[in-house]
Amino acid sequence: TGTWRLHEFDGGTAVSYDWRVRAGKPLIRRFSPIVKPLFRANHNWVMRRGEGALTRWLASPQRVARTTSVLKT
């Protein structure tokens, strides 16, 4: 289950996402203590890469130009 929260502040927007994961299959629940650190490490790696890609995209002059032209239409 995931919940997005958006909060306006000083002319910007803060975004948070709360994601609750529950293992439903018995086999996954049984081995969860063993594999949880691996899943956590993978998640953290993916999030760091996603943050970097999003930061580059938001700073992209091409994105700003496209967004501006779309807003003027």
N, CA, C and O atoms as a Tripos MOL2 file, in Angstrom:
@<TRIPOS>MOLECULE
protein
  292   291    73     0     0
PROTEIN
NO_CHARGES

@<TRIPOS>ATOM
      1 N           0.8490   -1.1720    0.0000 N.3       1 THR1
      2 CA          0.0000    0.0000    0.0000 C.3       1 THR1
      3 C           0.8910    1.2300    0.0000 C.2       1 THR1
      4 O           1.8590    1.2920    0.7580 O.2       1 THR1
      5 N           0.5790    2.2040   -0.8340 N.am      2 GLY2
      6 CA          1.3640    3.4200   -0.8890 C.3       2 GLY2
      7 C           0.4990    4.6490   -0.7670 C.2       2 GLY2
      8 O          -0.6300    4.6810   -1.2580 O.2       2 GLY2
      9 N           1.0390    5.6780   -0.1000 N.am      3 THR3
     10 CA          0.3320    6.9400    0.0750 C.3       3 THR3
     11 C           1.2700    8.0880   -0.2850 C.2       3 THR3
     12 O           2.3480    8.2230    0.2940 O.2       3 THR3
     13 N           0.8560    8.9090   -1.2420 N.am      4 TRP4
     14 CA          1.6050   10.1050   -1.6130 C.3       4 TRP4
     15 C           1.0750   11.2720   -0.8080 C.2       4 TRP4
     16 O          -0.1310   11.4010   -0.6010 O.2       4 TRP4
     17 N           1.9900   12.1290   -0.3530 N.am      5 ARG5
     18 CA          1.5970   13.3680    0.3330 C.3       5 ARG5
     19 C           2.3550   14.5210   -0.3190 C.2       5 ARG5
     20 O           3.5750   14.4710   -0.4710 O.2       5 ARG5
     21 N           1.6210   15.5500   -0.6990 N.am      6 LEU6
     22 CA          2.2110   16.7390   -1.3040 C.3       6 LEU6
     23 C           1.8770   17.9320   -0.4210 C.2       6 LEU6
     24 O           0.7240   18.1350   -0.0380 O.2       6 LEU6
     25 N           2.9040   18.7180   -0.1020 N.am      7 HIS7
     26 CA          2.7320   19.8800    0.7620 C.3       7 HIS7
     27 C           3.3580   21.0930    0.0900 C.2       7 HIS7
     28 O           4.5250   21.0660   -0.2990 O.2       7 HIS7
     29 N           2.5780   22.1510   -0.0440 N.am      8 GLU8
     30 CA          3.0970   23.3900   -0.6220 C.3       8 GLU8
     31 C           3.8920   24.1400    0.4340 C.2       8 GLU8
     32 O           3.4820   24.2140    1.5920 O.2       8 GLU8
     33 N           5.0400   24.7020    0.0300 N.am      9 PHE9
     34 CA          5.8220   25.5310    0.9230 C.3       9 PHE9
     35 C           6.6610   26.5100    0.1060 C.2       9 PHE9
     36 O           7.2610   26.1190   -0.8950 O.2       9 PHE9
     37 N           6.7110   27.7520    0.5110 N.am     10 ASP10
     38 CA          7.5530   28.7850   -0.1000 C.3      10 ASP10
     39 C           7.6050   28.7020   -1.6250 C.2      10 ASP10
     40 O           8.6860   28.7630   -2.2120 O.2      10 ASP10
     41 N           6.4700   28.5670   -2.2560 N.am     11 GLY11
     42 CA          6.4440   28.5280   -3.7190 C.3      11 GLY11
     43 C           6.8920   27.2190   -4.3160 C.2      11 GLY11
     44 O           7.0620   27.1380   -5.5320 O.2      11 GLY11
     45 N           7.0890   26.1940   -3.5200 N.am     12 GLY12
     46 CA          7.5020   24.8830   -4.0120 C.3      12 GLY12
     47 C           6.5820   23.8090   -3.4760 C.2      12 GLY12
     48 O           5.5580   24.0990   -2.8560 O.2      12 GLY12
     49 N           6.9550   22.5800   -3.7180 N.am     13 THR13
     50 CA          6.1530   21.4510   -3.2530 C.3      13 THR13
     51 C           7.0640   20.3970   -2.6500 C.2      13 THR13
     52 O           8.0590   20.0020   -3.2570 O.2      13 THR13
     53 N           6.7190   19.9460   -1.4560 N.am     14 ALA14
     54 CA          7.4260   18.8320   -0.8170 C.3      14 ALA14
     55 C           6.5890   17.5770   -1.0460 C.2      14 ALA14
     56 O           5.3680   17.5980   -0.8930 O.2      14 ALA14
     57 N           7.2490   16.4960   -1.4110 N.am     15 VAL15
     58 CA          6.5590   15.2460   -1.6990 C.3      15 VAL15
     59 C           7.1040   14.1550   -0.7880 C.2      15 VAL15
     60 O           8.3160   14.0110   -0.6300 O.2      15 VAL15
     61 N           6.1990   13.3900   -0.1930 N.am     16 SER16
     62 CA          6.6240   12.2180    0.5680 C.3      16 SER16
     63 C           5.7640   11.0350    0.1380 C.2      16 SER16
     64 O           4.6140   11.1980   -0.2690 O.2      16 SER16
     65 N           6.3360    9.8580    0.2340 N.am     17 TYR17
     66 CA          5.6360    8.6440   -0.1740 C.3      17 TYR17
     67 C           5.8470    7.6050    0.9090 C.2      17 TYR17
     68 O           6.9840    7.2640    1.2370 O.2      17 TYR17
     69 N           4.7640    7.1060    1.4610 N.am     18 ASP18
     70 CA          4.8190    6.0730    2.4910 C.3      18 ASP18
     71 C           4.3760    4.7660    1.8610 C.2      18 ASP18
     72 O           3.2530    4.6590    1.3670 O.2      18 ASP18
     73 N           5.2430    3.7840    1.8760 N.am     19 TRP19
     74 CA          4.9670    2.5130    1.2190 C.3      19 TRP19
     75 C           5.0570    1.4010    2.2470 C.2      19 TRP19
     76 O           6.1090    1.1960    2.8540 O.2      19 TRP19
     77 N           3.9730    0.6910    2.4430 N.am     20 ARG20
     78 CA          3.8990   -0.4170    3.4030 C.3      20 ARG20
     79 C           3.8310   -1.7260    2.6320 C.2      20 ARG20
     80 O           2.8910   -1.9630    1.8740 O.2      20 ARG20
     81 N           4.8330   -2.5700    2.8300 N.am     21 VAL21
     82 CA          4.9030   -3.8370    2.1090 C.3      21 VAL21
     83 C           4.6250   -4.9720    3.0860 C.2      21 VAL21
     84 O           5.1540   -4.9960    4.1980 O.2      21 VAL21
     85 N           3.8050   -5.8910    2.6630 N.am     22 ARG22
     86 CA          3.4800   -7.0580    3.4820 C.3      22 ARG22
     87 C           3.6640   -8.3020    2.6200 C.2      22 ARG22
     88 O           3.0690   -8.4220    1.5490 O.2      22 ARG22
     89 N           4.4900   -9.2190    3.0970 N.am     23 ALA23
     90 CA          4.7130  -10.4710    2.3750 C.3      23 ALA23
     91 C           3.5220  -11.3900    2.6170 C.2      23 ALA23
     92 O           3.1970  -11.7040    3.7620 O.2      23 ALA23
     93 N           2.8720  -11.8200    1.5390 N.am     24 GLY24
     94 CA          1.6850  -12.6480    1.6770 C.3      24 GLY24
     95 C           1.9550  -14.1390    1.5760 C.2      24 GLY24
     96 O           1.1910  -14.9440    2.1090 O.2      24 GLY24
     97 N           3.0220  -14.5110    0.9060 N.am     25 LYS25
     98 CA          3.2870  -15.9330    0.7010 C.3      25 LYS25
     99 C           4.0910  -16.5010    1.8670 C.2      25 LYS25
    100 O           5.0320  -15.8600    2.3350 O.2      25 LYS25
    101 N           3.7370  -17.6920    2.3390 N.am     26 PRO26
    102 CA          4.4210  -18.2940    3.4900 C.3      26 PRO26
    103 C           5.9360  -18.4430    3.2860 C.2      26 PRO26
    104 O           6.7100  -18.2190    4.2160 O.2      26 PRO26
    105 N           6.3520  -18.8160    2.0910 N.am     27 LEU27
    106 CA          7.7770  -19.0100    1.8350 C.3      27 LEU27
    107 C           8.5400  -17.6910    1.9870 C.2      27 LEU27
    108 O           9.6300  -17.6530    2.5580 O.2      27 LEU27
    109 N           7.9580  -16.6290    1.4740 N.am     28 ILE28
    110 CA          8.5980  -15.3180    1.5870 C.3      28 ILE28
    111 C           8.6470  -14.8720    3.0490 C.2      28 ILE28
    112 O           9.6680  -14.3570    3.5040 O.2      28 ILE28
    113 N           7.5580  -15.0660    3.7820 N.am     29 ARG29
    114 CA          7.5410  -14.6980    5.2070 C.3      29 ARG29
    115 C           8.5840  -15.4880    5.9830 C.2      29 ARG29
    116 O           9.2380  -14.9530    6.8780 O.2      29 ARG29
    117 N           8.7350  -16.7510    5.6420 N.am     30 ARG30
    118 CA          9.6760  -17.6170    6.3690 C.3      30 ARG30
    119 C          11.1220  -17.1490    6.1920 C.2      30 ARG30
    120 O          11.8970  -17.1380    7.1490 O.2      30 ARG30
    121 N          11.4800  -16.7650    4.9660 N.am     31 PHE31
    122 CA         12.8550  -16.3610    4.6860 C.3      31 PHE31
    123 C          13.0760  -14.8480    4.7770 C.2      31 PHE31
    124 O          14.1700  -14.3600    4.4950 O.2      31 PHE31
    125 N          12.0600  -14.1270    5.1610 N.am     32 SER32
    126 CA         12.1470  -12.6740    5.2460 C.3      32 SER32
    127 C          13.3160  -12.1810    6.1020 C.2      32 SER32
    128 O          14.0220  -11.2660    5.6790 O.2      32 SER32
    129 N          13.5480  -12.7550    7.2940 N.am     33 PRO33
    130 CA         14.6750  -12.2550    8.1040 C.3      33 PRO33
    131 C          16.0300  -12.4000    7.4070 C.2      33 PRO33
    132 O          16.9540  -11.6280    7.6680 O.2      33 PRO33
    133 N          16.1420  -13.3790    6.5310 N.am     34 ILE34
    134 CA         17.4010  -13.6170    5.8440 C.3      34 ILE34
    135 C          17.5710  -12.6680    4.6540 C.2      34 ILE34
    136 O          18.6460  -12.1030    4.4570 O.2      34 ILE34
    137 N          16.5140  -12.4960    3.8660 N.am     35 VAL35
    138 CA         16.6240  -11.7030    2.6340 C.3      35 VAL35
    139 C          16.3070  -10.2200    2.8140 C.2      35 VAL35
    140 O          16.6070   -9.4160    1.9310 O.2      35 VAL35
    141 N          15.7070   -9.8470    3.9390 N.am     36 LYS36
    142 CA         15.3360   -8.4480    4.1560 C.3      36 LYS36
    143 C          16.5180   -7.4860    3.9920 C.2      36 LYS36
    144 O          16.3560   -6.4470    3.3530 O.2      36 LYS36
    145 N          17.6980   -7.7900    4.5430 N.am     37 PRO37
    146 CA         18.8320   -6.8730    4.3370 C.3      37 PRO37
    147 C          19.2150   -6.7220    2.8580 C.2      37 PRO37
    148 O          19.6270   -5.6410    2.4380 O.2      37 PRO37
    149 N          19.0860   -7.7770    2.0810 N.am     38 LEU38
    150 CA         19.3810   -7.6990    0.6460 C.3      38 LEU38
    151 C          18.3550   -6.8230   -0.0620 C.2      38 LEU38
    152 O          18.7190   -5.9890   -0.8910 O.2      38 LEU38
    153 N          17.0920   -7.0040    0.2530 N.am     39 PHE39
    154 CA         16.0460   -6.1790   -0.3420 C.3      39 PHE39
    155 C          16.2280   -4.7050    0.0450 C.2      39 PHE39
    156 O          16.0500   -3.8120   -0.7830 O.2      39 PHE39
    157 N          16.5820   -4.4670    1.3050 N.am     40 ARG40
    158 CA         16.7850   -3.0920    1.7680 C.3      40 ARG40
    159 C          17.9580   -2.4450    1.0260 C.2      40 ARG40
    160 O          17.8580   -1.3000    0.5870 O.2      40 ARG40
    161 N          19.0610   -3.1710    0.8870 N.am     41 ALA41
    162 CA         20.2280   -2.6370    0.1770 C.3      41 ALA41
    163 C          19.8800   -2.3420   -1.2830 C.2      41 ALA41
    164 O          20.2760   -1.3060   -1.8160 O.2      41 ALA41
    165 N          19.1470   -3.2430   -1.9260 N.am     42 ASN42
    166 CA         18.7420   -3.0260   -3.3090 C.3      42 ASN42
    167 C          17.8210   -1.8120   -3.4140 C.2      42 ASN42
    168 O          17.9740   -0.9900   -4.3170 O.2      42 ASN42
    169 N          16.8780   -1.7020   -2.5030 N.am     43 HIS43
    170 CA         15.9530   -0.5680   -2.5010 C.3      43 HIS43
    171 C          16.7230    0.7470   -2.3650 C.2      43 HIS43
    172 O          16.4700    1.6970   -3.1060 O.2      43 HIS43
    173 N          17.6580    0.7990   -1.4190 N.am     44 ASN44
    174 CA         18.4300    2.0260   -1.2020 C.3      44 ASN44
    175 C          19.2440    2.3890   -2.4370 C.2      44 ASN44
    176 O          19.3420    3.5660   -2.7820 O.2      44 ASN44
    177 N          19.8270    1.4060   -3.1040 N.am     45 TRP45
    178 CA         20.6000    1.6360   -4.3200 C.3      45 TRP45
    179 C          19.7020    2.2080   -5.4230 C.2      45 TRP45
    180 O          20.0610    3.1850   -6.0810 O.2      45 TRP45
    181 N          18.5340    1.5900   -5.6170 N.am     46 VAL46
    182 CA         17.6020    2.0450   -6.6500 C.3      46 VAL46
    183 C          17.1170    3.4620   -6.3440 C.2      46 VAL46
    184 O          17.0140    4.2840   -7.2560 O.2      46 VAL46
    185 N          16.8230    3.7580   -5.0960 N.am     47 MET47
    186 CA         16.3450    5.0920   -4.7280 C.3      47 MET47
    187 C          17.4200    6.1510   -4.9670 C.2      47 MET47
    188 O          17.1100    7.2440   -5.4410 O.2      47 MET47
    189 N          18.6790    5.8430   -4.6470 N.am     48 ARG48
    190 CA         19.7650    6.8000   -4.9050 C.3      48 ARG48
    191 C          19.8930    7.0840   -6.3990 C.2      48 ARG48
    192 O          20.0490    8.2350   -6.8060 O.2      48 ARG48
    193 N          19.8280    6.0460   -7.2020 N.am     49 ARG49
    194 CA         19.9190    6.2330   -8.6560 C.3      49 ARG49
    195 C          18.7140    7.0280   -9.1730 C.2      49 ARG49
    196 O          18.8660    7.9000  -10.0280 O.2      49 ARG49
    197 N          17.5300    6.7300   -8.6600 N.am     50 GLY50
    198 CA         16.3310    7.4580   -9.0720 C.3      50 GLY50
    199 C          16.3960    8.9150   -8.6770 C.2      50 GLY50
    200 O          15.9930    9.7890   -9.4450 O.2      50 GLY50
    201 N          16.9000    9.1840   -7.4900 N.am     51 GLU51
    202 CA         17.0380   10.5750   -7.0430 C.3      51 GLU51
    203 C          17.9930   11.3310   -7.9610 C.2      51 GLU51
    204 O          17.7170   12.4670   -8.3480 O.2      51 GLU51
    205 N          19.1050   10.7100   -8.3050 N.am     52 GLY52
    206 CA         20.0640   11.3590   -9.2030 C.3      52 GLY52
    207 C          19.4550   11.6370  -10.5690 C.2      52 GLY52
    208 O          19.6360   12.7200  -11.1250 O.2      52 GLY52
    209 N          18.7350   10.6610  -11.1080 N.am     53 ALA53
    210 CA         18.1040   10.8390  -12.4230 C.3      53 ALA53
    211 C          17.0350   11.9210  -12.3710 C.2      53 ALA53
    212 O          16.9380   12.7370  -13.2880 O.2      53 ALA53
    213 N          16.2350   11.9390  -11.3180 N.am     54 LEU54
    214 CA         15.1910   12.9570  -11.1850 C.3      54 LEU54
    215 C          15.7970   14.3460  -11.0310 C.2      54 LEU54
    216 O          15.2980   15.3090  -11.6130 O.2      54 LEU54
    217 N          16.8680   14.4540  -10.2520 N.am     55 THR55
    218 CA         17.5440   15.7390  -10.0780 C.3      55 THR55
    219 C          18.0710   16.2580  -11.4150 C.2      55 THR55
    220 O          17.9130   17.4360  -11.7340 O.2      55 THR55
    221 N          18.6960   15.3770  -12.1940 N.am     56 ARG56
    222 CA         19.2090   15.7850  -13.5110 C.3      56 ARG56
    223 C          18.0530   16.1940  -14.4320 C.2      56 ARG56
    224 O          18.1580   17.1820  -15.1580 O.2      56 ARG56
    225 N          16.9660   15.4440  -14.4010 N.am     57 TRP57
    226 CA         15.8190   15.7530  -15.2650 C.3      57 TRP57
    227 C          15.2080   17.0990  -14.8930 C.2      57 TRP57
    228 O          14.8910   17.9040  -15.7690 O.2      57 TRP57
    229 N          15.0430   17.3420  -13.5900 N.am     58 LEU58
    230 CA         14.4470   18.6080  -13.1520 C.3      58 LEU58
    231 C          15.3270   19.8000  -13.5080 C.2      58 LEU58
    232 O          14.8170   20.8960  -13.7400 O.2      58 LEU58
    233 N          16.6430   19.6000  -13.5540 N.am     59 ALA59
    234 CA         17.5720   20.6860  -13.8790 C.3      59 ALA59
    235 C          17.7840   20.8450  -15.3800 C.2      59 ALA59
    236 O          18.4680   21.7760  -15.8080 O.2      59 ALA59
    237 N          17.2200   19.9690  -16.1740 N.am     60 SER60
    238 CA         17.4370   19.9630  -17.6150 C.3      60 SER60
    239 C          16.7900   21.1720  -18.2940 C.2      60 SER60
    240 O          15.5930   21.4110  -18.1390 O.2      60 SER60
    241 N          17.6000   21.9390  -19.0550 N.am     61 PRO61
    242 CA         17.0170   23.0750  -19.7880 C.3      61 PRO61
    243 C          15.9580   22.6200  -20.8020 C.2      61 PRO61
    244 O          14.9890   23.3430  -21.0360 O.2      61 PRO61
    245 N          16.1220   21.4490  -21.3980 N.am     62 GLN62
    246 CA         15.1430   20.9470  -22.3590 C.3      62 GLN62
    247 C          13.7910   20.7080  -21.6770 C.2      62 GLN62
    248 O          12.7450   20.9970  -22.2580 O.2      62 GLN62
    249 N          13.8120   20.1810  -20.4450 N.am     63 ARG63
    250 CA         12.5710   19.9380  -19.7310 C.3      63 ARG63
    251 C          11.8740   21.2580  -19.4540 C.2      63 ARG63
    252 O          10.6610   21.3630  -19.6290 O.2      63 ARG63
    253 N          12.6170   22.2590  -19.0270 N.am     64 VAL64
    254 CA         12.0370   23.5590  -18.7240 C.3      64 VAL64
    255 C          11.4200   24.1580  -19.9850 C.2      64 VAL64
    256 O          10.3140   24.6980  -19.9360 O.2      64 VAL64
    257 N          12.1260   24.0690  -21.1190 N.am     65 ALA65
    258 CA         11.6090   24.6110  -22.3830 C.3      65 ALA65
    259 C          10.3300   23.8850  -22.8010 C.2      65 ALA65
    260 O           9.3640   24.5240  -23.2180 O.2      65 ALA65
    261 N          10.3170   22.5590  -22.6920 N.am     66 ARG66
    262 CA          9.1120   21.7950  -23.0750 C.3      66 ARG66
    263 C           7.9560   22.1400  -22.1600 C.2      66 ARG66
    264 O           6.8340   22.3380  -22.6240 O.2      66 ARG66
    265 N           8.2180   22.2140  -20.8580 N.am     67 THR67
    266 CA          7.1470   22.5160  -19.9020 C.3      67 THR67
    267 C           6.5850   23.9050  -20.1490 C.2      67 THR67
    268 O           5.3700   24.0990  -20.1030 O.2      67 THR67
    269 N           7.4530   24.8740  -20.4110 N.am     68 THR68
    270 CA          7.0040   26.2260  -20.6660 C.3      68 THR68
    271 C           6.1510   26.3050  -21.9110 C.2      68 THR68
    272 O           5.1180   26.9740  -21.9130 O.2      68 THR68
    273 N           6.5700   25.6280  -22.9780 N.am     69 SER69
    274 CA          5.7820   25.6750  -24.2070 C.3      69 SER69
    275 C           4.4410   24.9750  -24.0430 C.2      69 SER69
    276 O           3.4520   25.3920  -24.6450 O.2      69 SER69
    277 N           4.3910   23.9290  -23.2460 N.am     70 VAL70
    278 CA          3.1210   23.2420  -23.0040 C.3      70 VAL70
    279 C           2.1890   24.1500  -22.2190 C.2      70 VAL70
    280 O           0.9910   24.1930  -22.4980 O.2      70 VAL70
    281 N           2.7160   24.8730  -21.2470 N.am     71 LEU71
    282 CA          1.8830   25.7470  -20.4340 C.3      71 LEU71
    283 C           1.3250   26.9170  -21.2330 C.2      71 LEU71
    284 O           0.2440   27.4170  -20.9220 O.2      71 LEU71
    285 N           2.0490   27.3620  -22.2610 N.am     72 LYS72
    286 CA          1.5930   28.4930  -23.0660 C.3      72 LYS72
    287 C           0.5170   28.0890  -24.0570 C.2      72 LYS72
    288 O          -0.1880   28.9580  -24.5720 O.2      72 LYS72
    289 N           0.3680   26.8340  -24.3370 N.am     73 THR73
    290 CA         -0.5850   26.3700  -25.3440 C.3      73 THR73
    291 C          -2.0010   26.4830  -24.8610 C.2      73 THR73
    292 O          -2.9310   26.1340  -25.5880 O.2      73 THR73
@<TRIPOS>BOND
     1     1     2 1
     2     2     3 1
     3     3     4 2
     4     3     5 am
     5     5     6 1
     6     6     7 1
     7     7     8 2
     8     7     9 am
     9     9    10 1
    10    10    11 1
    11    11    12 2
    12    11    13 am
    13    13    14 1
    14    14    15 1
    15    15    16 2
    16    15    17 am
    17    17    18 1
    18    18    19 1
    19    19    20 2
    20    19    21 am
    21    21    22 1
    22    22    23 1
    23    23    24 2
    24    23    25 am
    25    25    26 1
    26    26    27 1
    27    27    28 2
    28    27    29 am
    29    29    30 1
    30    30    31 1
    31    31    32 2
    32    31    33 am
    33    33    34 1
    34    34    35 1
    35    35    36 2
    36    35    37 am
    37    37    38 1
    38    38    39 1
    39    39    40 2
    40    39    41 am
    41    41    42 1
    42    42    43 1
    43    43    44 2
    44    43    45 am
    45    45    46 1
    46    46    47 1
    47    47    48 2
    48    47    49 am
    49    49    50 1
    50    50    51 1
    51    51    52 2
    52    51    53 am
    53    53    54 1
    54    54    55 1
    55    55    56 2
    56    55    57 am
    57    57    58 1
    58    58    59 1
    59    59    60 2
    60    59    61 am
    61    61    62 1
    62    62    63 1
    63    63    64 2
    64    63    65 am
    65    65    66 1
    66    66    67 1
    67    67    68 2
    68    67    69 am
    69    69    70 1
    70    70    71 1
    71    71    72 2
    72    71    73 am
    73    73    74 1
    74    74    75 1
    75    75    76 2
    76    75    77 am
    77    77    78 1
    78    78    79 1
    79    79    80 2
    80    79    81 am
    81    81    82 1
    82    82    83 1
    83    83    84 2
    84    83    85 am
    85    85    86 1
    86    86    87 1
    87    87    88 2
    88    87    89 am
    89    89    90 1
    90    90    91 1
    91    91    92 2
    92    91    93 am
    93    93    94 1
    94    94    95 1
    95    95    96 2
    96    95    97 am
    97    97    98 1
    98    98    99 1
    99    99   100 2
   100    99   101 am
   101   101   102 1
   102   102   103 1
   103   103   104 2
   104   103   105 am
   105   105   106 1
   106   106   107 1
   107   107   108 2
   108   107   109 am
   109   109   110 1
   110   110   111 1
   111   111   112 2
   112   111   113 am
   113   113   114 1
   114   114   115 1
   115   115   116 2
   116   115   117 am
   117   117   118 1
   118   118   119 1
   119   119   120 2
   120   119   121 am
   121   121   122 1
   122   122   123 1
   123   123   124 2
   124   123   125 am
   125   125   126 1
   126   126   127 1
   127   127   128 2
   128   127   129 am
   129   129   130 1
   130   130   131 1
   131   131   132 2
   132   131   133 am
   133   133   134 1
   134   134   135 1
   135   135   136 2
   136   135   137 am
   137   137   138 1
   138   138   139 1
   139   139   140 2
   140   139   141 am
   141   141   142 1
   142   142   143 1
   143   143   144 2
   144   143   145 am
   145   145   146 1
   146   146   147 1
   147   147   148 2
   148   147   149 am
   149   149   150 1
   150   150   151 1
   151   151   152 2
   152   151   153 am
   153   153   154 1
   154   154   155 1
   155   155   156 2
   156   155   157 am
   157   157   158 1
   158   158   159 1
   159   159   160 2
   160   159   161 am
   161   161   162 1
   162   162   163 1
   163   163   164 2
   164   163   165 am
   165   165   166 1
   166   166   167 1
   167   167   168 2
   168   167   169 am
   169   169   170 1
   170   170   171 1
   171   171   172 2
   172   171   173 am
   173   173   174 1
   174   174   175 1
   175   175   176 2
   176   175   177 am
   177   177   178 1
   178   178   179 1
   179   179   180 2
   180   179   181 am
   181   181   182 1
   182   182   183 1
   183   183   184 2
   184   183   185 am
   185   185   186 1
   186   186   187 1
   187   187   188 2
   188   187   189 am
   189   189   190 1
   190   190   191 1
   191   191   192 2
   192   191   193 am
   193   193   194 1
   194   194   195 1
   195   195   196 2
   196   195   197 am
   197   197   198 1
   198   198   199 1
   199   199   200 2
   200   199   201 am
   201   201   202 1
   202   202   203 1
   203   203   204 2
   204   203   205 am
   205   205   206 1
   206   206   207 1
   207   207   208 2
   208   207   209 am
   209   209   210 1
   210   210   211 1
   211   211   212 2
   212   211   213 am
   213   213   214 1
   214   214   215 1
   215   215   216 2
   216   215   217 am
   217   217   218 1
   218   218   219 1
   219   219   220 2
   220   219   221 am
   221   221   222 1
   222   222   223 1
   223   223   224 2
   224   223   225 am
   225   225   226 1
   226   226   227 1
   227   227   228 2
   228   227   229 am
   229   229   230 1
   230   230   231 1
   231   231   232 2
   232   231   233 am
   233   233   234 1
   234   234   235 1
   235   235   236 2
   236   235   237 am
   237   237   238 1
   238   238   239 1
   239   239   240 2
   240   239   241 am
   241   241   242 1
   242   242   243 1
   243   243   244 2
   244   243   245 am
   245   245   246 1
   246   246   247 1
   247   247   248 2
   248   247   249 am
   249   249   250 1
   250   250   251 1
   251   251   252 2
   252   251   253 am
   253   253   254 1
   254   254   255 1
   255   255   256 2
   256   255   257 am
   257   257   258 1
   258   258   259 1
   259   259   260 2
   260   259   261 am
   261   261   262 1
   262   262   263 1
   263   263   264 2
   264   263   265 am
   265   265   266 1
   266   266   267 1
   267   267   268 2
   268   267   269 am
   269   269   270 1
   270   270   271 1
   271   271   272 2
   272   271   273 am
   273   273   274 1
   274   274   275 1
   275   275   276 2
   276   275   277 am
   277   277   278 1
   278   278   279 1
   279   279   280 2
   280   279   281 am
   281   281   282 1
   282   282   283 1
   283   283   284 2
   284   283   285 am
   285   285   286 1
   286   286   287 1
   287   287   288 2
   288   287   289 am
   289   289   290 1
   290   290   291 1
   291   291   292 2
@<TRIPOS>SUBSTRUCTURE
     1 THR1         2 RESIDUE 1 A THR
     2 GLY2         6 RESIDUE 1 A GLY
     3 THR3        10 RESIDUE 1 A THR
     4 TRP4        14 RESIDUE 1 A TRP
     5 ARG5        18 RESIDUE 1 A ARG
     6 LEU6        22 RESIDUE 1 A LEU
     7 HIS7        26 RESIDUE 1 A HIS
     8 GLU8        30 RESIDUE 1 A GLU
     9 PHE9        34 RESIDUE 1 A PHE
    10 ASP10       38 RESIDUE 1 A ASP
    11 GLY11       42 RESIDUE 1 A GLY
    12 GLY12       46 RESIDUE 1 A GLY
    13 THR13       50 RESIDUE 1 A THR
    14 ALA14       54 RESIDUE 1 A ALA
    15 VAL15       58 RESIDUE 1 A VAL
    16 SER16       62 RESIDUE 1 A SER
    17 TYR17       66 RESIDUE 1 A TYR
    18 ASP18       70 RESIDUE 1 A ASP
    19 TRP19       74 RESIDUE 1 A TRP
    20 ARG20       78 RESIDUE 1 A ARG
    21 VAL21       82 RESIDUE 1 A VAL
    22 ARG22       86 RESIDUE 1 A ARG
    23 ALA23       90 RESIDUE 1 A ALA
    24 GLY24       94 RESIDUE 1 A GLY
    25 LYS25       98 RESIDUE 1 A LYS
    26 PRO26      102 RESIDUE 1 A PRO
    27 LEU27      106 RESIDUE 1 A LEU
    28 ILE28      110 RESIDUE 1 A ILE
    29 ARG29      114 RESIDUE 1 A ARG
    30 ARG30      118 RESIDUE 1 A ARG
    31 PHE31      122 RESIDUE 1 A PHE
    32 SER32      126 RESIDUE 1 A SER
    33 PRO33      130 RESIDUE 1 A PRO
    34 ILE34      134 RESIDUE 1 A ILE
    35 VAL35      138 RESIDUE 1 A VAL
    36 LYS36      142 RESIDUE 1 A LYS
    37 PRO37      146 RESIDUE 1 A PRO
    38 LEU38      150 RESIDUE 1 A LEU
    39 PHE39      154 RESIDUE 1 A PHE
    40 ARG40      158 RESIDUE 1 A ARG
    41 ALA41      162 RESIDUE 1 A ALA
    42 ASN42      166 RESIDUE 1 A ASN
    43 HIS43      170 RESIDUE 1 A HIS
    44 ASN44      174 RESIDUE 1 A ASN
    45 TRP45      178 RESIDUE 1 A TRP
    46 VAL46      182 RESIDUE 1 A VAL
    47 MET47      186 RESIDUE 1 A MET
    48 ARG48      190 RESIDUE 1 A ARG
    49 ARG49      194 RESIDUE 1 A ARG
    50 GLY50      198 RESIDUE 1 A GLY
    51 GLU51      202 RESIDUE 1 A GLU
    52 GLY52      206 RESIDUE 1 A GLY
    53 ALA53      210 RESIDUE 1 A ALA
    54 LEU54      214 RESIDUE 1 A LEU
    55 THR55      218 RESIDUE 1 A THR
    56 ARG56      222 RESIDUE 1 A ARG
    57 TRP57      226 RESIDUE 1 A TRP
    58 LEU58      230 RESIDUE 1 A LEU
    59 ALA59      234 RESIDUE 1 A ALA
    60 SER60      238 RESIDUE 1 A SER
    61 PRO61      242 RESIDUE 1 A PRO
    62 GLN62      246 RESIDUE 1 A GLN
    63 ARG63      250 RESIDUE 1 A ARG
    64 VAL64      254 RESIDUE 1 A VAL
    65 ALA65      258 RESIDUE 1 A ALA
    66 ARG66      262 RESIDUE 1 A ARG
    67 THR67      266 RESIDUE 1 A THR
    68 THR68      270 RESIDUE 1 A THR
    69 SER69      274 RESIDUE 1 A SER
    70 VAL70      278 RESIDUE 1 A VAL
    71 LEU71      282 RESIDUE 1 A LEU
    72 LYS72      286 RESIDUE 1 A LYS
    73 THR73      290 RESIDUE 1 A THR
